[in-house]
């Protein structure tokens, strides 16, 4: 199949016009001038997307697909209040609700040009959804226990789930991992136990880290909405006896308990960090997922993206929970992150091409998958998207990357392909899901949540 368009954005080289990409057996086999490739491969099926850009699929480095049905439920509250409210609403959902919610998230991801997601789940719904809709993904099974005596049992339960999921997925497309729960939901020994389990099983690790001021204050000072001194007997996340302040930042707290001893660790958010924290992340080769829109929406703060890049960290972009941002749209995420970074870091201007690279090859590098995805290079998996640039607001001139980051949204995606298979094309999905039935279920689930 020849995929043709006005622009080709390889990411690892300069964009060029009137180009084409040859896809065979799920791989990128040739790249070049559309006219030349049509002559070279006259028997190939041709799909010409006209005044559009062909580029690698977007890598959503952090999301929670199963929360998709909760969008718009909790609004205009800061992070701590939002987290408590979401936990309360979650009690109303059963396993089939989570699964259908995750499928909704997967469908939206495909229609907005996302070909790979990194998702943290306890229910396993994201794993089933990624398998059904054809997304490439890294699915991390969350592990948490406040009581030290329960930590081994929590690891055993996680191992059983991961073993069961392995039998249900396409392992060439879906990678399984493990993730410690939020710091205010974990006994510190969870971190070392997760790292040891990950090393023994060859699993990647992801963790929410230094995301909010509440978490920072809880870990360092023992004082925040999560602390037990505001509770009567037990309320919320933390058990009696009270949490003792550590006087350490969340990054150094996690480091002290062995969190970074696994071979492939992804830290999510890293908003409240200092230079020593960043140096430690670099020393242990910890990748970072920045989620600027969620951080802004919930008043969590601004991650020091410029410092991450200067330190040479592997950095990508995530949309985080749809329950916070109300959509799974990496284009809006890129634009929001870029504008915030330009506003707060006037000494270093972040350009569109760099942001686009972070959302594609950067995410792939963070997952240690850049040998397979993230750019249009010969031999890589054909995870490609076509983005419409024909709108009157999209003055592309000779810089399609600027048009994509500055003007596009998920609704401009014309086609999404994973492993050479077109899964979405112009408002139609080619997936193993009854889309109309899923949408009907979403209305039913939202009624349950609101009741």
N, C-alpha and C positions, 0 to 999 in steps of 0.2 A: 504494500500500500504506500502510495506517495501522498504525504500531507503537505499541501502547498498554502502559502499565504504571502501577503505583501511584505511582512517582516519575519525574520527568524532571529530569536534571541538565544544563542547557545549558553550564555552566562560565563563560560570560561574563555570566550573570545568575543570580539566586537559584533554587534547586530549587523545584519545585512538585509538587503531588500530583494523582493521577488525570488524567494528561496523555497526549498522543499526539503523534507526529511523522508528518507526511505525506511519503512518499518517492515521487518520480516521476523517471524517466529518470536514476537514479543521484544525484539531488540532493535536498536538504531543501527542500520547497516550502511547508510550513506547520507551525506548532507551537502547541499550546494545549490547552485542556480536551478530554479524550477524548469527552465527551458532545457538545460543540459540533462537533468535527471529524467525528464520526460523522454528525451531521445535515447538515453542510456537504458531505460527500463520501459520500453513501449507497451509491454503486456500488463504492467501494474495498474491496479485500481487507483484512481486519482480522486482525492478529496481536496477541493480548493475552497478555502475559507475567505478568499477575497481580501478586503482591506482589514486584515486582522494580524495578530502576532502569534506565531507558534513559539512556545517556550516550555521549559520543563515544568512539570506540575509543582504546585506549592506544597511545602512541607510544614504542616501545622505541628509545631514542636511540643505543644501542650494543650490538651482539651479534655473535656468530660462529655462524651457523646450522650451518655445516658441522662444527662441533665437537660437535654434539649427541650423537653416538654415543659420545663419550668421557666422558660423565658417570659419575662414580663410579670412574673408573679410577685417578686420582691423588688421594690424600687425605692430610690432616694434614701438609702440608709448606708452607713459606713460598714466596713468589712466585718467587724465583730458581730454586729446586729444581723447582717446578712447571713453570716455563717450559721448562727443559731436558728434563724428563721428557715433556712434551707434544710437544716437537719430535722426540724419539726415537720416540715412538709413532706420530707422523704418517708416518714413513717406511714404515710397513707398509701404508698405504692407497693405493689407486689412484683414478683419476678417477671411476669409477662408485661407489666407496665414499663419496667426498666428496659426490657428488650425492645419494645416498640418505640420507646423514646430514643434509644440509641440508634435504631434504624432511621428515624427521622433525622437525627444528627448526621448519619452517614450519607443520606441522600442529599442533604443540604451541602455537605462538604464537597461531594462530587459536582454538584451544580455550580459551586463557586470556585472550582478549579483546584481543589485540594486533592492530591493523589496519595498522600501519606500522612497519617496522624500518629501522634504519640499520646496515649490515653491511659489514665490511671483509673482503675475500677476495683470495686469489691465484689460486685454482683456477677461480673463476667458478661454483662449485657453488651459492652463495647466489643468484646471478642466475637460474639455471635453476629453482631451487626456488621463488623468489618468483613467477616467471612461471607455474609449474605450479599453485601453490596459491592464487594470486590476491591475495597480499599487496601492499599499497602499500609501496614501499621506496625507499631510496637505497643503492645498491650501490657501494662504493668499491673500485677495483682497487688493491691494495697494490703499492708500488714500493720496492725496496731494492737497494743495491749498496755494498759496503765499499770497493771499489777505485774511485777517482775516474774512471779511464779507462773504467770500465764503466757509468757513470751514463747517458750518452746512449743506450747500447744498451738499458738497462733502461726508459727512457722510451719508446723505440720499441716495445719488446715490449708495454708497457702500452697504448700507443695502438692497436696491432693488436688486442689483446684487446677493448678498449672498442668499436672499430669493428665487430668481429664480434658482440659482445653486442647492439649496437644493432639488428642485424637479427633478433634473436631475442626481443625483448621488446615489451610494450605500453608505449610511451613516455609515455602519459598517466598510467600508474600507477607505472612504475619509472623512477627517475632514476639515471644513472650518474655516478660521481665517481672521484677518485683519492686515494690515501693513501700518504704516506711510511711505510716500515716503522719498527719500533722504533728508538730512538736508538742502541742498541748493535748494530744491524744495518745502519747507514747511514753512508756518507760524508756529511759535512755539506752538500756541494754538492747532494745529493738534494733538500734542502728548496727551494732556489731553483729547481731544475729542475722540480720538481713544481708550484710556484706559477706559473711561466711557462707550463707546459703547460696548467694549469687555466684560466688567463686566456685563452689562445689558443683553447681549446675550449669555454669557458663552463661548466666543470665545478666542482662543489663539492669541497672538500678536507676530509679528516678525518685526525687524527693522535693516536696515544697520546702523552701528554705528562705528565711529572712524576708518574707513577703510583706508583712504588715508591722506597723509600730506596736500593735497589741502583742504580737508574737515576740518581738524584740524585747519589750518590757517584761513580758512573762518569763522569758528565759533568763534575762540578765538581772532583773530586779524582783521577780516574783510578784509583780503588780500589774494587773491589766484586767479587762473584763473576764478573762479566763481564770483568774486566780481564785482560790478557795476562800480568801478572807471576805469576799463579797457574798458568800453562800451560807446558808444555815447549816444543813447537814451535808447534802450532796446535791448539786445542781449543775447541769451543763456537762463539762468534759472532765473535770479533775476530781479525783477521789481524796478523801481525808485519809492519812494526815496531810497537812498543807504542803504545797510545793515550796521548796527552799530555793532562793535565788542563787544563781551560779556565778554572777559577775563576769560571765563570758558572753560574747556575741553569739547569735545562733549558728554562724558558720564555725566558730571555734568550738562551740559546744558539740556540734555534730562531729567535728574532726576528733575531738577528745574521746568520743565514744565509738570511734572506728567506722564512721559512716562512709568515708572515702576510700576504704580499703578494697572495694570491689574494682574490677577491671574497667568498667564502663559505666560512669556515673553522670547523671544529668540533674542539675539543680535548677529548680523552677522559681522564678521571680528575682531573688537576690537583690531586693530593693534597698534594704537597710544593712549595707556592708561598708567596711572601711578598706583602706589600702592593704592592711595586713590580711584581711579576709580574702581580698582578690588575689593577693600573692599566694595564699594557701590553696585557693581554687586552682590557680595555675600550676602550682607545685604538684598537685595530685591529678592534674589533667581532667578536672571536672568541667563538663560543658554547662552552658547556661541557656535557659529558655526565658526570654523576656516577653512579658504580656502587657504591653503599655495601655491598651484600652481598658482591660479589667482593673489594672492598678489605678487608673484615673477614675473610673466609674465608682469604685469602692473607697476612694480616698486612701489608698495604700502607700502612695508615694511614687517616685520616679527612679527606675533602675539606672545606675551610672553606665550607660551603654558605651559612651566614649572611653571610659576607663577600662571596661572589659576588652574593647577592641585594641586599645593600646597595649594591654597586658598580653595580648595574643591568645585570649580564651576562644574556644569554639563556641560561637553564639548563633542562635537562631530565634525565630519568632513563633509565639503561640497565641491562640485566640482565647484560651482558658475556657471557663464554664459558660455555656450559652445562658445559664441562669443569671449570670452577671452582665454579660454584654449584649444579650438578646439576639445575637446572630453569629454565625460561623463564617466570617468574611475576612480573609487574609489581606485583601486589598485595602480595606478600611484600617486593618491592624497596621499594615506597613505605613500608610499615610499618617495615622495618628502617632505612631512611634517616631517617625521621621520629624514631624513638626514639633513634638515635645522636645526631642533631642536638640533640634536647632534652637529652640527657645531657651533652654536651660544651659546649653553648652556652646556659647557664642564663639568660643575660640577655635572650634573645630566643626566645620560645616559638613553635615552628613548628606551625601548626594543620593539621588534616586537609584543609580546603578548599584550602589553599596547596599541599600535597603533591599532591593530585589534579590541580590545575591544572598543576603542573610535569610530571606524567606524561601530560598530554593537550595542552593548548594550549602549554605550555612547550616540549615536544619539537617541536611544529609550528613554533614561533617559532625555535627553534634551527636547524631545517632550512630556514627561510625559506619555509615552506609554510602559515603560519597563515591565509593568505587562502583556503585550500582545505579544511583539516582542523583538528581540535583542539577544536572546539566545535560545539554544535548551534545553528547560525544559518542563516537563510534563504539559499539559494543555494550553501551549502557542499556538498561531496561527502558523500553519505550513508554515512560510515564510522561505524557505530553498534554498540553492544553492549548486551545485556540481562544484568544481574547479579542473581542470585537473592538476595533479602533475607528469605526465609521461614524460615531456620534459627533454632533456638531461641537460639543465641548472638548473633544479630543483632538487638539491641534498637534499632531505627531511631528510634523516637520522631519528632522533627521534624528530624533531622539525618542524612539518608542518606549524606552525604559521610563523616561520622565512622564510620558502620557499614561503608562500603566499605573505608576505609583501615584501620580497627582490627580488622575481623573477617573480611574476605573473602579468598579465594584464587582461583587460576585455575579451580579445580573448581566455583566458583559461577557461572561464565559459562554462560548459557543459549543465547545467540545472538551471532554475530559477522557483521557485514555490511560489505562494502567496495564502494564505488561503487553502493550500492543492491542488491547481490547478496548473499544469505545464503550464506555459505561454511561456516558451522558452526552447528548447532542441536541441542542436547541429545544429545550423543555421536554425532552423524552429520556427516560432512563432505560438502560439495557442491563438490568440486574435481576437477581433471583429474589425479588420482593414484589408483593402486590401493593403498589404504591397507593392506590385509592383506598384500599383496606387500611393501610397504615395511617393515612391521614384521618380516616374516620376514627380509628382508635385514639389518635392524639386528642381529638375533641372530647372523647369520653374520659380520657385520663385527666385532662385539664379541668373538667367538671368535678372529678373526684378531689383534685387538689384544692379547688376553690370552695368546695362545700364546707 
